[in-house]
Amino acid sequence: MDPENEEKILARLYLNLKGPKKKQNNWMEIAQDCMQLSEYYGSAKKTADRLAVSYELVRSILKLSTLPEEVKALIRDNKILFDAGQRIARINNKNRQIEAAKAIAGLPAHTAREILQYAKKFPDAPLDDFRKRVVEGKDKIEKINLIIIPLGEDDYKFLKTKSQNERCSPEKLVQSILAEWIIENKKQVPE
């Protein structure tokens, strides 16, 4: 590698790794640049020293280069984030890496992390069903309404004593009583 090319790669990496944090990084290009410098300097450690970043960061970036092409393409297209790419690289089986990458493509980081943990923990289990469960579970939003009821001191003491006898909180007791009342009265009200 000539010194001019080295300087271009160093500048590009410095901008991507040390520059403004709110930008879209092409992690596969960054991995390629790190690979070239690591080969040129003879180690990832020397590359990290030259870039003034941690060895762990350079090593994590280089791990992306070991992924199958299908996974690299999803990272290149920003359908998989850097963190998820690192987690996929920790899965030993290449086919499982591809399956996991396809399962998490386009998902939020937290959801992707949950699926990747499952993929690593259960290497033979299909991911499609688990993905559906996780994604559908995240979409369910239940609206909760609050009712505030004024209670006199004597009524509250009675409720508190009754809840202690039932081994629950006063709030749970009221919720239970109200749930029973609603069930009974729903039967009586014609639709």
N, C-alpha and C positions, 0 to 999 in steps of 0.2 A: 504494500500500500504506500502510495507516495504521500509526503507530508501535507500536500494541499488537500487531498481526499480525506486524510486523517482529521485535519482541521474542520472541514465541512461536516463530517460525521460528529465530531465533538461539539460543534456549535449547535447542530440539530438536536442532539441528545441533551445538551445543556438547556436549550430552550424548552424541550418537552418535559424534562425531569425537574428542572429548577425554576422554570418560568411561571407565568400566571397559571393558577390551578383550575380556572373555569374555562377550559378549552377541551375540544374533542381530540383526544390522542389516538393516533393509529398505532396501537400497541404492537402490531405485527411488524411495522416498519421500524419501530423502536427496538424490537427484539432482533431484527436483522442487523441494525446498526450496532447493537451491543455485541452480537455474535462476531461481526467483522472486527471490532476493536479487541475483543477477547482473544481472537485468533492472532491479531497483529501484536498485542502486548504479551501474549502467552498465557494469560489467565483472567478470570472474571474479577479476581481480587485487584489486580493492577488496573483493570478497566474502572472499577469502582473508585479506586484511589485517584485516578486521573480525572474522573468526573466529579469527585468530591461528594459522592453519595455512598450509601451503605452497601457492603458486599451482598447482604441479603436482598436488597432491591435488585441489583444486577442479576443475581442468581435467579430470582423470581421471574424477571423479565426473560432471561434465557430459557427458562422452563417452557415458555410459550412456543419456542421453536421446536420442541419435541412433540407437539400435538399433531394429530392427523390433519391433513389438508382441509377436510370438511369443517373441522373445528376452527382452524385458522381463518377460513373464509368468513365464518360467523363473527369472529372477533374483528376481522378487518372491516366488516359491514356494520360494526357497532351494535350487533344484536346480542353480543355477550360482552360484559365488562371485564376489565383486567382482573379484578378480584375473582370473578367466576372462572376465568381462564386458568388462574393459578390453582383453584380448587379442582378443576377438571384434570389438570396435569398430575394431581396426586392420585387419580384413579389409575390403577395399573393396566387394565385391559383396554386396548385401543378401540375395540368395537363398543365397549361400555362408555368410553370417552365420547364417541360420536353420538351414541344414544342419549347420553346425559346432555350434551351440548344442544341437540335438537329439542330436547324436552324443556330446556330453560331459555331458549332463544326468545328475546323480546320481553322477558318477565322482569319485574322489579328485583332489585338485588336481594332483598330479604327472602322473597319467595324462591328465587333461584338457589340461594344458599340452603334452604330447607330441602329442596329436591336433590341437590348435590350431596348433602349429608346422607340422605336416604340411599342414593345410588352407591355411595361408598360403603355404607353399612350393610346393605343387602345387594351384593353384586349380581345375583341371579334373578332378582325380582324385576318384573316389567315396570317401566317408569310411567307409561301412559296413564294407567289407572291412578297412580299416586299423584301425578300432575293434576289430573282432573279434580281429585279430592281437595288438593291444596288450593288450586285456583278457584274452584266453586265455593269453597269455604271462605275465601277472602272476599268474594262478591256479596255474600249474604250480610245484609245490614238490617238489624232489627231496630225499629223505632221504639224508644222507651219514653213513656209519659210519666211525669211525677205528679202526685197529688199530695198537697200539704194539708194536714188535718190539725186544727187546733184542739189540744187536749188540756183539760184542767189537771192540776197537780194530783188530785185523788185518782182520776181516771188513768193517768200515766203510771202511778204507783201500782194500781191494780194490774195494769197491762204488764208491767215489769215483773211483778210477782208471778203472774200466770206464765210469762215467757221463761222464767227461771225454772218453774215446775216442768215445763215442756222441753227444757234444755236447749233453748234457742234465744236469739236476740228479740227484743220487742218488735223491731222492724220485720224480721222473718215471720213472727207470729201474726202480725197485721197482714202481711202479704199472703200468708196461708189462709187466714180467715176470709180475706177478700176474694182469693182465688176460688175457694169453696162456694162462696156466695154467688160469684159470677157463673160458675158451672150450674148451680141449682136454678138460677133465674134465667139463664139462656134456654133451658128446657121449657120454661113456662111462656116465654115470649114467642109468638108466631112470627115467622119470617116473611 
